[in-house]
Amino acid sequence: MMIPALIASVGLPLLAKAVGSALDGLDHPAAKTASAALAQVGQALSDRAITPEQVAEANRHLERMTELDSIEARAALAQVNASLRAEIRSEDWYVRRWRPTFGYAVAITWTATMAAIAWAIVAEPTQAPAIITALVNTSPIWGIALGVLGVAVVKRSQDKAVQPRP
């Protein structure tokens, strides 16, 4: 009972004040509204209008919601792993090879892109800022492609470690 009381009396008011101050610094009506609401919550916590028991109940609710999210994430991961295992066991050559094919395609594309950018910057140095800006704008695309490749490599390495050698 001591910890919820401590959180209610010190931690949450401090957090509400810090987040509220940060939001108040933003020039947006939603941020201003949220800042005012957090100030009211902080005041209610300081005045004990929100009791430590209510804070403890809110924490229990948050823990349960986090647990449910974790269960959902584990179920999704189990489905992905089952799909990967089915691909590996497949008799179809391409189904088993699409991940390495994707890896080679990403590597070749990455190399070609970087070579083209290097050549363009050397050939037209005055265009370097625009070229680099354009490259930065491709970061989300490369992030997804390289993320997929990273997961595929790690998963395939794990699968190879588990499979007995012929």
Helices and strands as residue ranges (DSSP letters): H 2-6, I 7-11, H 12-24, H 29-46, H 52-89, H 93-123, G 125-127, H 128-137, H 139-162
